[in-house]
Amino acid sequence: MEKTNQKQLRNTLMLVGCALIWGTAFVAQSVGSGYMGPYTFLASRSWLACVFLLGLLAVRRRGQQRRGQRLPFWLHGKTLAVGGALCGAALFAASAAQQMGIGTTSTAKAGFMTALYVVLVPVCGVFLGRRPGVKLWCCVAASVAGLYLLCLAGRDTLSLTGGEWQLLVCAFLFTLQILLVNRFSPRLDGIQLSFVQFLVVSVLSTVCMFLFEQPTLAQFQGAAVSVLYCGVMSSGVAYTLQIVGQKELDPTIASLAMCLESVFSALAGWLILGQTLTPPELAGCALMFAAIVASQLPDRKR
């Protein structure tokens, strides 16, 4: 029992570390947006993530060979190609919308609005034949109220800015990506699926980079640290921590640990970039975080 508790604590701390990396990555994305366009930034970090994940696959392959395991390098090739293409296309659209939005809003807004996918995923289960309970609809209502306080309170108009709309669209697109991952991941190797989807993101963002932007060497030099952090730490290290941390850990604890991403994004924006929030915006953050956490708590059994 003691060993089990230690493992649960270790895995929980891994996921908190994962949330910390993802939350602080919003700062890197914000800084990077000042040097280069969204597609250029996304292409740079995604190619780095591909290199990292390919290296991870090679190291794991070497370990399998030492143990005498003779497995093919790519498992379930056809399903991997289809699943990776669909997940990658959704991830590309979500990440591009997020990078566009984060350039014109605070990291706190970006973090909390992106985290809405935690509530949206079970809501979208309605279209898959699931029936969400009263608690989930209360969480949706609280999220909408929090979104109003975070984005609209104190304004003369009730319309969202362009960047806020992009982040809202980003939350819906991440919801689609998560649903696709949930569909394909049980049949595929997690790291291989991640590599293929990042490869698709890399190719699509590179094409858009040359079509819509004019990348220069100066841009890459200015955003080098941001790109390195997002590519290696956010996409590579954090994803690996998520894979290891979620194994044999209660799903509710895992979800709650990763919900801290939005809190870390707000704290990082305040500590590193000096971004502050008004009292209504802070209330909106608190309300949205409460809704996100409540949506992950298990329903009481009768």
C-alpha positions in Angstrom: 0.0 0.0 0.0 2.8 2.4 0.9 4.6 1.7 -2.5 1.3 2.4 -4.3 0.8 5.7 -2.5 4.4 6.7 -3.3 3.8 5.9 -7.0 0.5 7.9 -7.0 2.3 10.9 -5.4 5.2 10.6 -7.9 2.9 10.4 -10.9 0.8 13.3 -9.6 3.9 15.4 -9.2 4.9 14.5 -12.8 1.5 15.8 -14.0 1.9 19.0 -11.9 5.3 19.5 -13.6 3.7 18.9 -16.9 1.0 21.6 -16.2 3.8 24.0 -15.0 5.7 23.6 -18.3 2.5 24.0 -20.4 1.4 27.0 -18.3 4.8 28.8 -18.6 4.9 28.0 -22.3 2.2 30.6 -22.8 4.8 33.2 -21.8 7.2 31.8 -24.3 4.5 31.9 -27.0 3.6 35.5 -26.1 7.3 36.6 -26.3 7.8 34.6 -29.5 4.8 36.3 -31.2 6.6 39.6 -30.9 9.4 38.3 -33.2 7.7 36.1 -35.8 4.3 35.2 -37.3 2.1 32.5 -35.8 2.8 29.9 -38.6 6.6 30.5 -38.4 6.6 30.0 -34.7 4.4 26.9 -34.9 6.5 25.4 -37.6 9.7 26.0 -35.7 8.5 24.5 -32.4 6.8 21.5 -34.2 9.9 20.5 -36.1 11.8 20.6 -32.8 9.2 18.4 -31.2 9.5 15.9 -34.1 13.2 15.6 -33.6 12.8 15.2 -29.8 10.1 12.5 -30.2 12.0 10.7 -32.9 15.0 10.5 -30.6 12.7 9.2 -27.9 11.5 6.5 -30.2 15.0 5.5 -31.1 16.1 5.3 -27.5 13.1 3.1 -26.7 13.8 1.0 -29.7 17.3 0.4 -28.5 16.1 -0.7 -25.1 13.6 -3.1 -26.7 16.4 -4.7 -28.8 18.5 -5.1 -25.7 15.6 -7.0 -24.1 15.4 -9.2 -27.2 12.1 -7.8 -28.3 11.7 -7.9 -32.1 8.9 -5.5 -32.8 8.5 -3.5 -36.0 9.5 0.2 -35.6 6.0 1.4 -36.7 3.0 -0.4 -35.2 -0.4 -0.5 -37.0 0.9 1.6 -39.9 -2.4 2.3 -41.7 -4.3 3.2 -38.6 -1.3 5.3 -37.4 -1.3 7.2 -40.7 -5.0 8.0 -40.6 -5.2 8.8 -36.9 -2.0 10.9 -37.0 -3.3 12.8 -40.0 -6.7 13.6 -38.4 -5.2 14.4 -35.0 -2.4 16.5 -36.6 -4.8 18.5 -38.7 -6.9 19.3 -35.7 -3.9 20.1 -33.5 -2.5 22.4 -36.3 -5.8 24.4 -36.5 -6.0 24.6 -32.7 -2.4 25.6 -32.2 -2.5 28.2 -35.0 -5.6 29.8 -33.5 -4.0 29.8 -30.1 -0.8 31.4 -31.3 -2.7 34.1 -33.2 -4.8 34.9 -30.2 -2.0 34.9 -27.6 -0.3 37.7 -29.5 -3.1 40.2 -28.7 -4.2 39.0 -25.2 -2.7 38.3 -21.8 -1.3 34.9 -21.0 -3.9 34.5 -18.2 -6.8 34.9 -20.7 -5.1 32.6 -23.2 -4.6 29.9 -20.5 -8.1 30.0 -19.0 -9.9 30.3 -22.4 -7.8 27.4 -23.8 -8.6 25.3 -20.7 -12.3 25.5 -21.6 -11.8 22.3 -23.6 -11.9 20.4 -20.2 -15.6 21.3 -19.9 -16.3 21.2 -23.7 -15.1 17.6 -24.1 -17.8 16.0 -21.9 -20.4 18.4 -23.3 -19.6 17.2 -26.9 -20.3 13.7 -25.6 -24.0 14.6 -26.1 -23.4 14.2 -29.9 -21.9 10.7 -29.2 -24.9 9.5 -27.3 -23.7 10.3 -23.8 -26.0 12.1 -21.3 -24.1 14.7 -19.2 -25.7 15.3 -15.8 -26.9 18.5 -14.1 -23.5 19.1 -12.6 -21.8 19.4 -16.0 -24.4 21.9 -17.3 -23.9 24.0 -14.1 -20.1 23.9 -14.9 -20.9 25.2 -18.5 -23.0 28.0 -17.1 -20.2 28.9 -14.6 -17.7 28.9 -17.5 -19.8 31.2 -19.5 -20.2 33.6 -16.6 -16.4 33.4 -15.9 -15.8 34.1 -19.6 -18.0 37.2 -19.4 -16.1 38.5 -16.4 -12.7 37.7 -17.9 -13.4 39.3 -21.4 -16.4 41.5 -21.3 -17.0 43.0 -17.8 -16.5 46.8 -17.8 -16.6 47.2 -21.6 -18.9 49.4 -23.5 -19.6 46.6 -26.0 -20.5 42.9 -25.6 -18.4 41.7 -28.5 -15.2 39.8 -28.1 -11.9 41.1 -29.6 -10.3 39.3 -32.5 -7.8 37.6 -30.3 -10.4 36.5 -27.8 -12.5 34.9 -30.6 -9.4 33.1 -31.8 -8.8 31.7 -28.4 -12.4 30.6 -28.1 -12.2 28.8 -31.4 -8.9 27.3 -30.2 -10.8 25.7 -27.2 -13.3 24.1 -29.6 -10.6 22.9 -31.9 -8.6 21.4 -29.0 -11.8 19.6 -27.9 -12.0 18.1 -31.4 -8.4 17.0 -31.2 -8.8 15.4 -27.8 -11.9 13.5 -29.1 -9.9 12.2 -32.0 -7.0 11.2 -29.8 -9.4 9.4 -27.5 -10.7 7.5 -30.6 -7.3 6.4 -32.0 -5.0 6.2 -29.0 -6.3 2.9 -27.5 -5.3 1.2 -30.8 -1.9 2.9 -31.2 1.4 3.6 -29.5 1.1 7.0 -27.7 4.6 8.3 -28.6 4.2 7.2 -32.3 0.8 8.9 -32.6 2.3 12.0 -31.0 5.2 12.0 -33.5 2.9 11.6 -36.6 0.5 14.3 -35.4 3.4 16.7 -34.8 4.9 15.8 -38.2 1.5 16.8 -39.8 1.5 20.0 -37.8 5.1 20.7 -39.0 4.3 20.2 -42.6 1.0 22.2 -42.6 2.5 25.1 -40.6 5.6 25.2 -42.9 3.4 25.5 -46.0 1.3 28.3 -44.4 4.5 30.0 -43.2 5.8 30.3 -46.8 2.4 31.2 -48.2 1.3 33.9 -45.7 4.5 35.1 -43.9 8.1 36.1 -44.7 10.4 34.4 -42.2 13.9 35.9 -41.8 17.0 34.8 -39.9 16.6 37.7 -37.6 13.2 36.4 -36.5 14.6 33.0 -35.7 17.4 34.6 -33.7 15.1 36.8 -31.7 12.6 34.0 -30.9 15.2 31.2 -30.4 14.7 30.8 -26.6 10.9 30.8 -26.9 10.9 28.3 -29.8 13.4 26.0 -28.0 11.3 26.1 -24.8 8.0 25.4 -26.6 9.5 22.8 -28.9 11.6 20.7 -26.5 10.0 21.4 -23.1 6.3 22.0 -23.9 5.9 19.5 -26.8 8.6 17.0 -25.9 9.3 16.8 -22.2 5.8 17.7 -21.0 4.2 15.2 -23.3 6.5 12.4 -22.0 5.7 13.4 -18.4 2.0 13.2 -19.3 2.4 9.6 -20.7 4.4 8.3 -17.7 2.3 10.2 -15.1 -1.1 9.1 -16.3 -0.2 5.4 -16.0 -1.9 3.7 -13.1 -3.1 7.1 -11.8 -6.7 7.9 -10.9 -8.1 9.8 -14.0 -9.7 12.4 -11.8 -6.5 13.2 -10.0 -4.7 13.3 -13.4 -7.3 15.7 -14.8 -7.2 18.0 -11.7 -3.4 18.1 -11.8 -3.3 19.1 -15.4 -6.1 21.7 -14.8 -3.4 23.7 -13.0 -2.0 24.7 -16.4 -4.3 27.7 -16.5 -3.3 28.9 -13.1 0.4 28.6 -13.9 -0.2 30.6 -17.1 -1.7 33.5 -15.1 1.1 33.4 -12.5 3.8 33.2 -15.2 2.3 36.2 -17.0 2.3 38.2 -13.8 5.8 37.2 -12.5 7.7 37.2 -15.9 5.8 39.7 -18.1 4.3 41.9 -15.4 0.8 41.4 -16.7 -2.0 42.2 -14.2 -5.7 41.4 -14.1 -8.6 43.7 -12.9 -10.8 42.4 -10.0 -13.6 41.3 -12.5 -11.0 39.5 -14.6 -9.6 37.7 -11.5 -13.2 36.8 -10.5 -13.7 35.4 -14.0 -10.5 33.3 -13.7 -11.6 32.0 -10.3 -15.1 31.1 -11.7 -13.7 29.4 -14.8 -11.1 27.4 -12.7 -13.8 26.3 -10.3 -15.9 25.1 -13.2 -13.0 23.3 -14.8 -12.1 21.5 -11.5 -15.8 20.7 -10.7 -16.3 19.2 -14.2 -13.5 16.7 -13.4 -14.8 15.5 -10.0 -16.6 12.2 -10.1 -20.4 12.2 -9.6 -21.6 10.9 -6.3 -22.7 7.3 -6.5 -26.2 6.5 -5.4 
